[in-house]
Amino acid sequence: MFKKKSTGVSQAKLATLIAHDVQIAGNLEFSDGLRMDGHVKGNVTGRPGEQTLLVVSDQGSITGNVNAYDIVINGTITGDVTVEHFVELQSNAHVNGNIYYQQLRMDVGASVEGKLTKRDNTLAPQAEMPRLSSEMTSDYSHSET
């Protein structure tokens, strides 16, 4: 009868799993899809030009900046998150950093300590923009429990 507008995560295949007992120190670049149950200290980036999907489970954590086409977060990220298309913050998501997005879904219980900034399709990638020290302060904090 009514068709719901298609929004949300693309149907990328989760080709890679970082298990809960794995810890990585260093930057990580991935293609297709990555499910993060483990822990990364470094930047996590989807391959540029690809419709990548990053899923951070409730067991997963990343300490570093994150950049991907679609991101689903149910764990912890300490760093800035740049999303080219869609970000979903599930109920156990904790982000301590700024989020740059085109589309956002946030469930009750998710928390963000940083700025939420809607990106324009015509903007250059966030990684190429100059960073000011004043951007490190949190202008927005949202926590519902």
Backbone bond lengths (Angstrom), bond angles and torsions (degrees), N, CA, C in turn:
res aa  C-N    CA-C-N  psi(-1)  N-CA   C-N-CA  omega(-1)  CA-C   N-CA-C  phi
1 M - - - 1.429 - - 1.525 110.12 -
2 F 1.335 117.01 -63.83 1.454 121.54 175.84 1.514 108.07 -110.45
3 K 1.294 115.82 137.82 1.461 119.94 176.63 1.509 108.83 -103.30
4 K 1.317 115.45 128.25 1.457 121.18 178.37 1.519 108.99 -78.02
5 K 1.327 116.25 135.52 1.452 120.87 177.61 1.528 109.16 -60.78
6 S 1.297 115.65 132.74 1.458 120.54 -177.94 1.522 110.57 -75.06
7 T 1.320 115.94 110.62 1.459 121.75 173.78 1.510 106.79 -134.20
8 G 1.288 115.71 166.21 1.448 119.30 175.69 1.505 112.31 111.78
9 V 1.297 114.67 -157.91 1.447 123.56 -172.02 1.514 110.83 -76.70
10 S 1.330 115.85 135.42 1.455 120.12 174.31 1.527 109.17 -69.83
11 Q 1.276 116.33 164.86 1.463 120.96 -175.10 1.531 111.60 -88.67
12 A 1.320 116.83 49.46 1.466 120.79 177.00 1.528 109.75 -69.71
13 K 1.305 115.44 146.23 1.463 121.01 179.60 1.527 109.62 -81.73
14 L 1.340 116.87 131.63 1.463 121.07 175.25 1.523 107.72 -79.99
15 A 1.318 115.84 91.64 1.458 121.73 -173.80 1.520 112.73 -85.06
16 T 1.341 117.95 -19.66 1.462 121.29 -173.40 1.516 110.35 -130.39
17 L 1.333 115.78 140.55 1.453 122.39 177.04 1.526 108.78 -125.37
18 I 1.317 116.16 128.98 1.460 121.94 169.70 1.529 104.59 -102.09
19 A 1.316 117.22 108.39 1.467 122.47 -174.07 1.524 111.92 -66.81
20 H 1.325 115.66 161.51 1.466 122.15 -174.18 1.529 113.60 -61.58
21 D 1.327 118.45 -25.31 1.459 120.75 -178.24 1.530 113.27 -97.10
22 V 1.340 116.70 12.56 1.463 121.41 -179.23 1.526 109.93 -101.41
23 Q 1.344 115.65 134.07 1.463 121.90 175.40 1.516 107.94 -123.96
24 I 1.332 115.77 129.87 1.451 121.80 -178.66 1.518 108.66 -119.84
25 A 1.328 116.70 131.25 1.460 121.81 174.31 1.518 107.13 -113.91
26 G 1.318 116.36 112.03 1.463 121.74 -177.53 1.512 110.20 137.09
27 N 1.325 115.26 167.93 1.456 120.49 -179.13 1.524 110.42 -74.86
28 L 1.336 115.38 149.20 1.458 121.80 -176.79 1.512 108.89 -131.25
29 E 1.334 117.58 126.76 1.459 122.34 173.53 1.517 107.89 -116.80
30 F 1.341 116.35 135.66 1.456 120.25 -177.78 1.518 110.52 -133.88
31 S 1.336 115.63 161.46 1.458 121.66 173.05 1.525 107.24 -122.68
32 D 1.320 116.60 169.50 1.463 122.58 -176.98 1.525 109.86 57.65
33 G 1.325 116.80 -115.14 1.453 120.31 -177.24 1.514 111.84 -130.58
34 L 1.327 115.94 149.61 1.463 122.74 179.50 1.514 108.75 -135.94
35 R 1.332 116.18 125.82 1.460 121.28 172.49 1.517 107.41 -103.39
36 M 1.338 115.34 124.45 1.451 121.95 -175.78 1.524 109.37 -107.66
37 D 1.330 116.40 104.35 1.456 121.82 171.64 1.524 110.07 -102.49
38 G 1.322 116.81 -14.62 1.459 122.63 -178.32 1.512 111.87 -96.10
39 H 1.333 115.34 -152.77 1.459 121.37 -172.34 1.525 110.13 -132.47
40 V 1.334 116.54 132.53 1.458 122.11 178.63 1.524 108.59 -124.46
41 K 1.332 116.33 130.47 1.466 122.40 169.70 1.513 105.84 -109.43
42 G 1.307 116.10 95.03 1.462 123.39 -176.55 1.515 108.36 156.07
43 N 1.317 116.08 173.93 1.455 120.59 -179.90 1.522 110.37 -78.16
44 V 1.337 116.29 142.63 1.461 122.52 177.95 1.519 107.30 -118.78
45 T 1.340 116.40 121.08 1.455 121.28 -172.79 1.516 110.97 -132.97
46 G 1.339 114.83 131.52 1.460 119.91 171.13 1.517 108.60 -76.73
47 R 1.326 116.74 145.09 1.461 121.00 -178.00 1.526 110.05 -57.51
48 P 1.330 117.89 126.71 1.472 121.26 -178.26 1.526 112.01 -58.00
49 G 1.325 115.33 140.88 1.460 120.85 178.67 1.516 114.38 85.20
50 E 1.331 118.19 -4.51 1.456 121.73 179.54 1.525 109.92 -110.68
51 Q 1.313 116.64 153.01 1.462 121.50 177.95 1.524 108.80 -88.37
52 T 1.326 114.87 76.42 1.458 121.68 -175.64 1.528 110.97 -82.66
53 L 1.316 115.50 156.07 1.458 122.69 177.63 1.520 108.70 -129.83
54 L 1.335 116.03 126.08 1.460 122.21 174.97 1.516 107.92 -114.76
55 V 1.330 116.50 127.21 1.457 122.27 175.47 1.517 107.38 -118.36
56 V 1.331 116.43 118.45 1.467 121.94 176.58 1.524 106.21 -104.52
57 S 1.342 116.33 109.51 1.462 120.77 -176.55 1.524 110.80 -73.14
58 D 1.313 116.48 174.75 1.465 121.32 179.69 1.524 111.97 -64.41
59 Q 1.340 118.25 -17.37 1.458 122.44 176.76 1.525 112.14 -91.95
60 G 1.325 117.60 -16.12 1.451 122.48 -172.45 1.513 113.55 -86.82
61 S 1.341 115.37 155.02 1.459 120.77 175.27 1.521 109.80 -150.73
62 I 1.337 113.71 149.56 1.458 121.39 177.40 1.527 107.15 -134.23
63 T 1.330 116.10 129.35 1.459 121.72 172.46 1.518 105.87 -113.25
64 G 1.310 115.32 96.14 1.458 122.52 -176.14 1.512 108.81 156.22
65 N 1.317 116.69 175.16 1.457 120.90 179.29 1.522 110.43 -79.65
66 V 1.338 115.21 148.47 1.461 121.48 -175.97 1.519 108.04 -125.89
67 N 1.341 116.35 137.20 1.451 121.76 178.62 1.518 108.41 -143.74
68 A 1.354 116.60 124.31 1.465 121.00 177.98 1.521 109.22 -159.14
69 Y 1.305 116.10 170.49 1.462 121.50 178.52 1.526 110.50 -71.39
70 D 1.332 117.76 -53.00 1.464 124.35 175.40 1.518 108.53 -125.73
71 I 1.338 116.34 142.59 1.466 120.39 178.49 1.519 109.24 -139.16
72 V 1.336 115.80 133.05 1.458 122.85 172.02 1.524 106.32 -116.77
73 I 1.333 116.63 122.13 1.459 121.06 -176.14 1.520 109.71 -117.75
74 N 1.331 115.48 126.12 1.464 121.78 172.31 1.522 109.34 -132.07
75 G 1.326 116.76 6.79 1.456 122.98 179.08 1.514 110.39 -119.35
76 T 1.336 116.89 -144.31 1.458 121.90 -173.69 1.521 110.90 -119.53
77 I 1.334 115.63 131.91 1.466 121.68 173.37 1.516 107.47 -127.93
78 T 1.335 115.33 126.46 1.462 121.47 174.60 1.518 106.55 -113.34
79 G 1.312 115.67 98.45 1.457 122.51 -176.11 1.514 108.94 150.55
80 D 1.320 116.51 173.70 1.455 120.87 -179.72 1.526 110.91 -78.28
81 V 1.329 115.33 145.98 1.462 122.50 -179.53 1.525 107.36 -119.72
82 T 1.334 116.95 122.62 1.461 122.26 177.16 1.522 107.68 -117.81
83 V 1.335 114.84 122.16 1.458 121.12 -175.65 1.522 108.24 -120.48
84 E 1.316 116.85 127.40 1.455 120.49 -179.92 1.521 112.41 -75.76
85 H 1.339 118.03 -28.69 1.458 120.37 -174.95 1.519 112.65 -126.59
86 F 1.330 118.43 -72.08 1.461 122.10 -169.09 1.523 110.91 -138.76
87 V 1.330 116.20 135.14 1.461 121.22 173.46 1.522 108.42 -124.37
88 E 1.317 115.57 135.59 1.460 122.00 175.90 1.518 108.27 -120.36
89 L 1.334 115.65 122.98 1.457 121.84 176.60 1.521 107.41 -103.37
90 Q 1.318 116.40 107.05 1.455 120.42 -178.83 1.524 109.94 -81.43
91 S 1.318 116.91 176.80 1.465 121.72 -167.98 1.524 115.10 -61.50
92 N 1.327 119.84 -25.28 1.465 121.79 179.48 1.527 112.76 -99.82
93 A 1.324 117.82 8.89 1.465 121.69 -177.74 1.519 110.81 -70.89
94 H 1.335 115.45 136.41 1.462 122.65 174.80 1.525 107.08 -134.96
95 V 1.317 116.87 113.04 1.456 121.44 179.28 1.518 108.12 -117.53
96 N 1.324 115.79 122.20 1.454 122.05 175.65 1.520 106.55 -109.98
97 G 1.329 115.20 83.43 1.457 121.97 -177.10 1.515 108.65 164.56
98 N 1.310 115.53 177.52 1.458 121.43 -179.27 1.520 110.23 -83.55
99 I 1.332 116.02 149.16 1.462 121.64 176.73 1.525 107.86 -121.28
100 Y 1.325 116.16 124.21 1.461 123.93 176.21 1.528 106.55 -110.47
101 Y 1.319 117.68 121.74 1.464 121.14 -169.77 1.519 111.01 -145.10
102 Q 1.341 116.08 164.69 1.467 122.04 168.73 1.520 109.47 -103.30
103 Q 1.330 116.88 -42.87 1.461 122.14 176.84 1.526 107.91 -129.90
104 L 1.343 115.99 140.78 1.455 121.14 -175.23 1.517 109.99 -135.90
105 R 1.331 115.34 136.93 1.457 121.63 169.70 1.521 106.20 -129.10
106 M 1.338 115.64 130.80 1.460 119.86 -177.68 1.514 109.05 -131.18
107 D 1.330 116.94 121.60 1.457 122.40 179.17 1.521 110.83 -86.11
108 V 1.323 115.23 157.53 1.465 121.62 175.65 1.527 108.30 -60.55
109 G 1.324 116.86 132.60 1.461 122.59 -179.26 1.509 112.99 104.73
110 A 1.339 117.44 -22.46 1.462 120.46 177.47 1.515 109.47 -70.73
111 S 1.334 116.71 149.41 1.461 119.65 178.76 1.522 110.53 -134.40
112 V 1.336 114.26 144.11 1.459 122.40 177.84 1.514 107.62 -133.22
113 E 1.316 116.45 125.25 1.459 121.42 173.21 1.515 106.57 -113.01
114 G 1.317 115.47 88.76 1.452 122.78 -176.79 1.510 109.32 162.61
115 K 1.311 116.08 -171.91 1.460 121.45 -178.87 1.526 110.49 -89.46
116 L 1.330 115.51 142.04 1.456 121.90 168.88 1.520 106.12 -103.74
117 T 1.335 117.38 118.29 1.456 121.52 -176.02 1.519 109.71 -126.27
118 K 1.334 115.45 119.49 1.462 120.19 176.87 1.514 108.28 -76.58
119 R 1.328 116.26 129.09 1.459 122.61 -178.64 1.512 110.30 -90.30
120 D 1.319 115.24 147.16 1.456 121.81 172.80 1.524 107.35 -91.03
121 N 1.323 117.33 144.32 1.470 120.97 -179.59 1.517 112.70 -58.54
122 T 1.338 117.22 -25.11 1.460 120.13 -174.79 1.517 113.37 -89.96
123 L 1.335 118.15 -5.07 1.464 120.31 -178.59 1.522 111.33 -71.97
124 A 1.302 115.16 150.33 1.458 120.84 173.53 1.516 108.71 -68.11
125 P 1.325 118.46 156.70 1.464 119.89 177.77 1.525 111.26 -54.44
126 Q 1.305 115.95 143.77 1.465 122.14 -174.68 1.524 112.12 -59.42
127 A 1.316 117.41 -33.02 1.463 120.51 -177.11 1.525 111.80 -62.84
128 E 1.355 117.57 -24.31 1.451 120.79 -177.93 1.525 112.51 -90.07
129 M 1.332 118.10 -7.52 1.450 121.01 -178.49 1.530 109.74 -81.50
130 P 1.337 117.58 143.47 1.459 119.05 178.35 1.518 110.95 -65.56
131 R 1.303 116.23 147.80 1.454 121.69 -177.20 1.519 109.18 -110.96
132 L 1.307 115.27 128.90 1.454 120.75 179.30 1.513 109.52 -101.14
133 S 1.323 116.84 146.94 1.458 119.68 -179.51 1.521 111.27 -63.96
134 S 1.341 118.08 -27.67 1.462 120.46 179.74 1.525 111.89 -68.90
135 E 1.354 118.26 -18.77 1.450 121.17 179.12 1.524 111.99 -72.20
136 M 1.308 117.16 -14.21 1.455 120.36 -177.61 1.522 112.14 -75.16
137 T 1.318 119.37 -16.03 1.444 121.29 179.74 1.512 110.07 -82.16
138 S 1.291 116.68 147.57 1.454 121.64 -178.82 1.514 110.28 -84.75
139 D 1.333 115.69 120.59 1.448 120.96 175.33 1.517 110.85 -97.77
140 Y 1.305 117.87 -14.59 1.445 121.08 -174.31 1.522 108.52 -139.09
141 S 1.283 115.89 131.28 1.454 120.71 175.00 1.516 107.58 -136.60
142 H 1.328 115.38 126.94 1.451 120.29 -178.08 1.514 107.83 -132.44
143 S 1.291 115.60 125.36 1.469 119.55 177.72 1.511 107.92 -149.31
144 E 1.321 115.24 122.28 1.459 120.30 176.41 1.520 107.51 -124.38
145 T 1.291 116.96 130.52 1.459 119.88 177.25 1.495 109.86 -134.50
